[in-house]
Amino acid sequence: MKFDREKLNFTSFKRQRCHVCECEDKFNFNVSDKLWREIVPLEFQNNVVCLPCFDELARQKNKDYAHSIEVLYFAGRQASFKFQTVQAQSTGDRKDSSSDASDNQSR
């Protein structure tokens, strides 16, 4: 289906809302279905979950997803952006992070 861009009224489009926190979702990201099912509670799996809520759910379940997002989209009111992942790392309170931190400090 083709759209005449000049006649489209983008201001009438509504942003999606996160079903966990109810905030306007400004970031679009993709993870594998398997990881989504491991992190997102069943009640929210077929709904929009914003990146901050997804991050908190992953932290609660001690799941590392740092290397799972390759592209992140931001939809602002003035402009939209596509971000490519250059580097990613876990920063959360993972159970094994204290031993890794001490290993890294001694090198």
Buried (B, 14 or more C-beta within 10 A) or exposed (E): EEEEEEEEEEEEEEEEBBBBEEEEBBBBBEBEEEBBEBBBEEEBEEEBBBBBBBBBBBBEEEBBBBEBBEEBEEBEEEEEEEEEEEEEEBEBEEEEBEEEEEEEEEE
